[in-house]
């Protein structure tokens, strides 16, 4: 019996497939972090988004976005030897890193000067 290989993982519902970033072993200042030091939120890149997320204009997620997510409900995908893939519910994504504001942010004309970056 030949073993079939999985070629594609498609998340179902309000979920995305994320490739987790490598954990940092050292701070910018050069301090080595112990192996058991674990931060509850981690970063990664979106590999694939579900059809539901793609069609929901209220969820500003796109393929290849770098995100910050809470791993509590992330489901590991045993697809690669290093096991860096996770199916993550949209509600566990807490931030998206972007170089520029999304187009919906630039349409917002009501700005508060106290919230502007200095």
Secondary structure, DSSP 8 states (H G I E B T S, - for coil): ------------SSEEEEEE----SB-TT--B--TT---SEEEEEEEEE-HHHHH-TTS---TT-EEEEEGGG-EE-TTSTT--EEEEEGGGEEEEE-SS--HHHHT-----GGGS--
